[in-house]
């Protein structure tokens, strides 16, 4: 970002800024729109695997978790509108000794307080639900555990606790260190139970609960942005598709029909309102009929078996787009006023250092500002050299090293 001083302003690398957060939100909006459109597109589903969709989702989540400026990020200077907006948010309203109340500070409070309350409420709901599970007795039906052992061929979840309850709508798994599987009180046959257990085991194996927990935290922090609710819904659906794929790769044609039957039974079991925490991984998420229809088609039309050739092209493009999204960041820009320039002439120090300690080295892209003994401060645009009158300019680094006796 550009740093101002009465004598100098330079382009200096600072990893975090409010402008970086704003540009991150813009890119996340673009990514979410792409995810929603592509996931419903038949061409994309036909030629790209679920992994392409997951890479796009993880890219989107990573972008908002890292709203920073990279060393290669370039500032886009705006001398109209943006300086006025920045000035408004920094305008002092009330002064309390060491605290200045500004519109920006008020907005931060309005942002943080509801987020804190929502986080508290989610933690309370989770602990209440976990306590209820702890006091619920595990099923005594040994046949269920025998079927689970057949499903868990790699022993991913040893010592599992299975609970059957009439109030549960959908088979679910909860818990990271000591997971619990919850089953609705529905009459499933053995093949259906096998596919249900395989589905929930895949949720655990792919760490979907942990991913959902991160997504829920993001939704809580950005509670005011409806796009993140859309992202959470798309992520939940993608995880169901991934679990469906894991199940289908291990089932024959007849067993896949039984699996579809099991999903249909669960879809018809909506007599109760769910009070489960959002980090619960269910076989059937709270979703519209279009998503359920897509899951049925993916399984019935055997779309998980075929290799997708376009993944090799699209996944690198998504990763490249992710890094390109850090290329530019907007910022307010204004020239120093003549009054500031005049007052700056009397000040011969910069950040506590004599101006003689500073020197400039010419580069291919402009100029770089250094101070003794070789500390880099940032890049300087050529148009701003008149403001740095008095600081010596070297044609190259070799010349500066020789004269300044730098290491």
Secondary structure, 3 states (H helix, E strand, C coil): CEEECCCCEEECCCCECHHHHHHHHHHHHHHHHHHHHHHHCHHHHHHCCHHHHHHHHHHHHHHHHCCECCCCCEEEEECCCHHHHHHHHCCEEEEECCEEEEHHHHHHHHHHHHHHHHHHHHHHHHHHHHHHHHHCCCCCCHHHHHHHHHHCCCCCCCCCEEEEECCCCCCEEECCCCCEEEEECCCCCHHHHHHHHHHHHHHHHCCHHHHHHHHHHHHHHCCCCHHHHHHHHHHHHHHHHHHHHHHHCCCCHHHHHHHHHHHHHHHHCCCCCCCCCCCCEECCCCCCHHHHHHHHHHHHCCCCCCCCCCHHHHHHHHHHHHHHCCCEEEEECCCCCHHHHHHHHCCCEECCEEHHHEEEEEECCEEEEEECCCEEEEEECHHHHHHHCCCEEECCHHHHHHHHCCC
